């Protein structure tokens, strides 16, 4: 059954007054390019280039964009799996941008990640029970019996059985492995989970099941998600707000309904025009972008989207657009709306 035919729960109201759980300000992540005999730094890949956003408690913020736009890098920087080049990461009003690994350890209990490929992220030499219990062994003082009970409970929460605890990752399907990854992420009762394209490697029918599971778990455990994806139909079902990234920068961010009903940025309009629709009355006109995604090692001056934008004008090449408040939580970085 296609995803659009599945019932994906999304009962959360788009409440913009919720308390902020995670805030990133002017985050940059540059990777050095080495060259020459002495391997000196001759340039930088600007994977994330001055990104600021907030994630409110209990919401699901989607981050979308083409491959190479910096979505996954942003997620890893927020968790400090990658060190930020510049900027601040605020978690529960505490600046964790430059904490030592020792001091960061307490925060890691509340910040987890579910990766895109569950087979690669699960140690094939460990049983399912060991995989789920490992965070408890490292971060808590629970006894072996308590860890075992917790693992069994989490397996049942994600739709698996107690007998699966002794099995190994290769004995499960892709959807079941992702359920195991979700159970492991929940082991420490986190408040914030980054979902890095968690369903993109799964069959469409399985995608809906996993999305429904994630929605149920969010309600039960009071979770906050940062949901990274490139499939806009998936994002529409699971997210409350959506941030659109292009070449390491935020092009537009808005509540889901506002973004899908009234996309403002030419890049967002092009992305949404590519989503298949069965509604012939509201089918969007196809927008074809010319050219390839520029290299993040040498992004265009001014607006990074100008080399592919159908509405480009002279100002776009010399001045970088900043996010402009269009009202009701809708922000866009485009000179058309200055």
N, C-alpha and C positions, 0 to 999 in steps of 0.2 A: 504494500500500500504506500502511495506517495506521501511525502511529508505533509503536503497541503491537505491531505485527507485525514491525517491523524489529529487527535485532540491534544494539543500542547497547552497546558494550563499556564495562564499568565494573569492571575487575579490581582496582582499588586497595582495599586493606584500610582499614578505618576506624581508623587508628592515631592515637590521641589524644596520643601521646608525640612526634610529629614536632616539629621545631624551628619556631618561629614566624617567618614571613617578614614579615608585615604585622600591625601592631597599631594599632587606633585606640582612644583613650580619651576618653570624654565629648565626642564631636564634636557640635558644633552648627553649623547653617547657617541663618541668618535673613536673609530678604530684606526690605529696608525698603519700607513702603507710604508713598508720598508723597501729600500732599493740600493743598488750599488754594492761594491765589494764589502764595504763596512756596514752594510745593512742599516743605513741611516734612515730616519723618517723623512720621506719625501712628500707626504700628503696624508690626508685623513679621509676615511669613509664616514660620512655623517649619517649614521643609521637613525639616530633620533636627534632632532635639531630644534631645541627650544620648545618643548611641549609642556603645557600647563593644563591640568584638569583635576576634577574632584569626583570621588566616588562616595555616594551617600550610603549610610547604613541600611541594609536590607534590600538595596536595589541591585539590578543587573545592568551594568554599563557595557554596551557593545563597542568594540573597536574593529572597524572594517577598513579595507583597502586592498589594493593589488599586492601580489607577492613582491617583496622588496620595499614596502612602504614603511617598515620599522615597527610593525605591530608587536611581534614576538619579542624583539629587543626591548621595547618599552616595558613589557610585562616582566621580563627578567631583571631589568634595572629597578623596577618598583620593589621587587623582592630582594634586591641586592645580590642576586645570583651573578649579575654583572655590575661592576662599580660605575656609577655615573661620572661622566667627565665634568659636568657642571650641574648646578641646580639642587633643589631640596626635595626630600621625600618625607612627608609628615604622616605618621600613623597614630591615630587616636591622640592628636595634638602633641605628639612627640617627634622630634626631628631625628630620623634614623639614617640620614644620608651618610654620615661619617662615623657611625658607631663601630667599635672593634667587633670582631667575630664573637668574642666572649660576651659583650654586652648585647649584641644582636640576637644571641641565642634565645633569650626569653621572648622576643618578638616573633621569632620563627614559629613558635607554637600557634600563633594566631594568623599566620600568613602561609598559605600552601598553594600548590600548583598542580594542575592536571594537564599532562602533556598530550600532544597530538597523536603520537604513535605509542600505544600502550605496550606493545611488544618490546620496543626499544627501551622504554622507561622502567620496565620490570626486570629485575635480576632473574635470569632464567635458572640460576643455580639455587634459588631460594623458593621454598614452598609458599603458597598463598598466605598461610598463617604467619610465617616468618616475615613476609613482606609487610603485612599490616601491623604486626607487633613491633617491628624494628623502631619506628618513631617513639613508641611507648618505652622501649628499652633504653633509648638514648636520652629522652627528655623527661621521663617520669621515674618514680621509685616504686611503681606497681610490681606486685609479685607475679610470678609466672602464671599462676591461676587467674589472677585478675586480667593479665594481658590476653590470655586465651579466651576468657569470657567476653572481653571487649571485641576481639577479632571476630568471634562467632556472631555477636550481635550486629556488627557492621556488615558482615557478609549477608545476613538476613535482611538488613536494611536496604541493600542494593540489589536484592532479588536473587541471591545465590544461597547455597545450602551449607549447613555445618560440615558436611562431608567434603566440601570443596576445599576446606582448610589445608588438607594434607596434599593437595594436588599442586602441579607446577604450571607456570604460565602457558607453556606450549600445549597443554591439554584443553585449553579454552578457545572459544571463538574470539574474533576481534571485539565484538560488543561485550562479551563477558570479561575480557581483559580490561576494557575501559571501566567496567563496573568495579573491578578489583582496584584499579587506580584511584577511583573516586572514594572507595572505602578506606584506602591508605591515607588519602588526603584528609579524611574526616577523623582519623584516629586520635588526633590531639585536640579535637573540638575547636577548630579554628573559627575566626570571625570573618576572614577574607580569603577567597580562593580565586586564583587566576586560572581561567580555563583557556588554554592555548590551542584553539581549533580542536576541541575534544571529540567532535563527531565527523570531521572531514574525511577520516580514513575508514568510516563505516558505511555499510549499505544504507540506502535511504530509509528503508523500513525500520532498521535498527536505530538510525539517528533519532527518530521520533520517540522511541522507547527511552533512549538515554536522556533526551531533553526533558521528557516527562518526569523521569527519575530525579533529575537535577532540580526541577521546579518543586517537586515534593520535598526533597531534602532541604532546599532553601527555606521553605516554610517551617519544617520541623526543627531545624537547627539554627534558624535565624541567621542565615548566611548572607554574605555580600559577595557578588561575583563581578569580576572583570572578564568579559567574554570576548575573546579574540576570534575572529572568523573572517572568511572572504565570501561566504555564502549569505547573501542578503536576505534570502527567504528564511533561513535559520534564525538570523538575528531578529527579524521581525517577530518571530514567535516567542523568543525567550527574553528579549531585552526591554528595559524601561526607557533608557536613553541610549543614543548612538553617537559615537565620535568617528568621523571619517578622516583617515590619515592618508597623506600623499607625500612620498619622498621624505619621511621623517618628521612631517609637520601636521598639525591639525588643520584640516580645511573647513570642517563644519562640525558642530556638536549641538544636539537638540533632543527633546523628548521624541520617542519613537514615532508617535502619530504625526507630529509636526514635521519631522524629517521626511517621512514617506509620503505624506500628503502634499507637502510644499517644500521640496528640496531647493535650496538657493544657490549653492555653489555649482558651477558648471561641471565639476568633476563628480559631485554627488548625483547630479541629474543624469550624467552619462552612465554611472554605475547602476542606478535604478532603472534606466531604460533597457538595460541588458537582462533584467530579471524576467523570466517567462511568466506570462499571466494568462489565466483562463477567462478573465473578465473582459469581454470584447468592448464593453462600454467605457472602461477606464484604462484601456491599453495605452501605454506611453509610446510616443514616437521614438524610434531607435536613433540614438546618438552615437556616431562612430568617431572615436578619437584617433587622430593620425599620429604616427610616430611611436617610438618605444619609450618606456620609462627611462628618463635620464639617469646617468650614473650618480649615486650618492657621493662619489668621490669628487665630482665637480658639478654640483647642482646649478641650474640656471640662476642668474641674478634676479633680484626682485621676487616676483611670484614664481615659485618653482613649477607651477602648472602651466605657465604661459606658453611653453613650446608645443603644447597639445590642446590649448584652450580654443574653442571656436569663437569666443567673444573677447579675445585678447586686444588690448590697445596700448598706446605708447607708455603710459604710466606703469604698466605691469612689468616692464623690463628694468626699471630703475628703483622701484619702491616696493618693499615687501609688505603685503597686506597684514594687518593685525586682526585678531578676532573682534568682530563688531557685534554688540548686543542688539538683536532684532526684536527682543521682547519675548516673554513667556519662556525663558530659558533657551532660546534659539540663538546660537552664535555662528557667524560665518566669517571666514578670512578671504574677502574678495573686494577689489576696488569698485565693483559694480554697486556696492551697498554702503560705501563710505559717506 
